[in-house]
Amino acid sequence: MKEFVRTEIEATVKTFLRLQINDAMLEEIARVGKACGIAINQRKKIMLIGNGGSAADAQHIAAEFVSRLTTDRVPLPALALTTDTSILTAVANDYGYEKVFARQVEGLGREGDVLIGISTSGRSPNVLAALKAAKQHRIVTVVLTGESGDAMAKLCDYAVRVPSNRTQNIQEVHIMIGHTICAIAEKKFKFEKTGEKGK
């Protein structure tokens, strides 16, 4: 079993290393972070969506924005659209599960907000529907996906495709990407309490 554990660690490390040498994806991550910082400076918000483990990732990343990541600063406006069971079950019951995020985007989203969709496969119907709704409302669209997420990536303003088709490794990298995006947004945000501006 020790060798199994070693193999699992090696698979994770290889995925991170493949991303590390992919300059195009590194630049895209930087662009997403800057876009989030710009939106927040314009008093817009970050919305995050996903299913299963990606729902947990959406909540995790939203928490970093609202609480803090690396800097003691004012809370930044972010929310995961995965947490309100009354909304999720009402929309699923009345309109179908495919609409559970799109309906919220239409009701809560405003032009200039950022929607981050997290889908390891790039094929989640409810994430796809929400991204399409966001485009119609002039909301900035981002997808975090894996190697097979080409179709969803083409729909979005920004797309970060982790170079793997292995769900658990994609999810591990997605959390790192989420942390990095938040860290960049913190640097780009004008700290209202102190007047300090991120570089």
C-alpha positions in Angstrom: 0.0 0.0 0.0 2.9 2.3 0.6 3.8 2.1 -3.1 0.2 2.9 -4.0 0.4 6.0 -1.9 3.7 6.9 -3.6 2.1 6.5 -7.0 -0.8 8.8 -6.0 1.6 11.5 -4.9 3.6 11.1 -8.1 0.4 11.6 -10.2 -0.4 14.8 -8.3 3.1 16.1 -8.6 3.3 15.4 -12.3 0.0 17.3 -12.9 1.4 20.3 -11.1 4.6 20.1 -13.0 2.8 19.9 -16.4 0.9 23.0 -15.5 4.1 24.8 -14.3 5.7 24.5 -17.7 2.6 25.6 -19.6 3.2 29.3 -20.1 -0.2 29.8 -21.8 -2.1 28.5 -18.8 0.1 30.4 -16.3 -0.7 33.6 -18.2 -4.4 32.7 -18.2 -4.4 32.2 -14.5 -2.8 35.6 -14.1 -5.4 37.2 -16.3 -8.2 35.6 -14.3 -6.8 37.0 -11.1 -6.4 40.5 -12.6 -10.0 40.3 -14.0 -11.3 39.5 -10.5 -9.3 42.4 -9.0 -10.7 44.8 -11.6 -14.2 43.6 -11.0 -13.9 44.0 -7.2 -12.4 47.5 -7.6 -15.5 48.4 -9.7 -17.7 47.1 -6.8 -18.7 44.0 -8.6 -18.7 40.5 -7.2 -17.3 37.0 -7.9 -19.7 34.1 -8.2 -18.6 30.5 -8.2 -20.3 27.3 -9.2 -19.6 23.5 -9.4 -20.9 20.1 -8.6 -19.7 17.6 -6.0 -16.1 18.2 -5.2 -16.2 21.2 -7.4 -19.0 22.6 -5.3 -16.8 22.3 -2.3 -14.0 24.0 -4.2 -16.4 26.9 -5.1 -17.2 27.3 -1.4 -13.6 27.1 -0.4 -12.5 29.8 -2.9 -15.4 32.1 -2.1 -14.4 31.8 1.6 -10.8 33.0 0.8 -12.2 36.1 -0.9 -14.6 37.0 1.9 -12.4 36.1 4.8 -8.7 36.5 3.8 -6.0 34.6 2.1 -2.6 36.3 2.6 -3.5 39.8 3.6 -5.5 41.4 6.4 -7.9 43.4 4.4 -11.6 44.2 4.0 -13.8 41.3 2.9 -14.0 40.9 -0.9 -17.4 40.2 -2.4 -17.7 36.6 -3.5 -20.3 33.9 -3.1 -20.7 30.2 -4.0 -24.1 29.5 -5.7 -23.9 26.0 -4.3 -25.0 26.6 -0.7 -28.7 27.6 -0.5 -30.6 24.4 -0.4 -34.0 26.1 -0.6 -33.0 27.8 -3.9 -31.2 24.7 -5.3 -34.1 22.4 -4.6 -36.8 24.8 -5.7 -35.2 25.5 -9.0 -34.4 21.8 -9.5 -38.0 20.9 -8.8 -39.6 23.7 -10.9 -37.1 24.0 -13.8 -34.8 21.0 -13.6 -31.3 20.5 -12.2 -29.7 21.9 -15.3 -31.0 25.4 -14.3 -29.9 25.5 -10.6 -27.0 27.8 -11.3 -28.3 29.7 -14.4 -31.4 30.8 -12.5 -29.3 32.3 -9.7 -27.0 34.0 -12.2 -30.0 35.6 -13.8 -31.4 36.8 -10.5 -28.2 37.8 -8.7 -25.7 38.6 -11.4 -25.0 42.0 -12.7 -23.0 43.3 -15.7 -19.3 43.3 -14.8 -19.6 40.6 -12.2 -17.3 37.5 -12.6 -18.7 33.9 -12.8 -16.2 31.1 -12.2 -17.5 27.7 -13.3 -15.6 24.7 -12.0 -16.0 21.5 -14.0 -13.4 18.8 -14.1 -14.9 17.3 -17.2 -16.0 20.5 -18.9 -19.3 18.8 -19.6 -21.5 19.7 -16.5 -24.9 20.8 -18.0 -25.8 23.1 -15.2 -22.4 24.8 -15.3 -22.7 25.2 -19.0 -26.2 26.7 -18.7 -25.0 29.2 -16.1 -22.0 30.3 -18.2 -24.4 30.8 -21.2 -26.7 32.9 -19.0 -23.8 34.9 -17.7 -22.7 35.8 -21.3 -26.2 37.1 -22.0 -26.0 39.4 -19.0 -22.5 40.6 -19.8 -20.9 38.9 -16.8 -17.3 37.9 -17.2 -17.0 34.1 -17.6 -14.3 31.9 -16.3 -14.0 28.1 -16.4 -11.6 25.9 -14.4 -11.6 22.5 -16.1 -9.4 19.7 -17.2 -7.8 18.5 -20.5 -11.2 17.4 -21.9 -13.0 20.7 -21.3 -12.4 22.3 -24.7 -16.0 22.9 -25.6 -16.7 24.8 -22.3 -13.4 26.6 -22.6 -14.4 28.0 -26.0 -17.6 29.5 -24.5 -15.8 31.6 -21.8 -13.8 34.8 -21.6 -11.1 32.9 -19.7 -10.4 29.2 -19.4 -7.8 27.4 -17.3 -7.5 23.8 -18.4 -5.5 21.6 -16.0 -3.4 19.2 -18.1 -5.0 16.0 -16.9 -8.1 13.8 -17.3 -7.9 12.4 -13.8 -10.6 14.0 -11.7 -8.8 14.0 -8.3 -5.6 15.5 -9.8 -7.6 18.2 -11.6 -9.4 19.1 -8.4 -6.2 19.3 -6.4 -4.8 21.8 -8.9 -8.1 23.7 -9.1 -7.7 24.6 -5.4 -4.2 25.9 -6.0 -5.4 27.9 -8.9 -8.3 29.3 -6.8 -5.8 30.4 -4.1 -3.6 32.0 -6.7 -6.5 33.9 -8.3 -7.5 35.2 -4.9 -3.9 36.2 -4.1 -3.6 38.2 -7.4 -7.0 39.8 -6.8 -5.8 40.9 -3.3 -2.7 42.5 -4.9 -4.9 44.3 -7.5 -7.5 45.5 -4.9 -7.4 49.0 -3.5 -7.3 48.6 0.2 -10.0 51.0 1.3 -9.2 50.9 5.0 -5.5 52.0 4.6 -5.5 53.6 1.1 -2.9 51.1 0.1 -3.1 49.9 -3.5 -1.8 46.5 -4.6 1.0 46.5 -7.1 
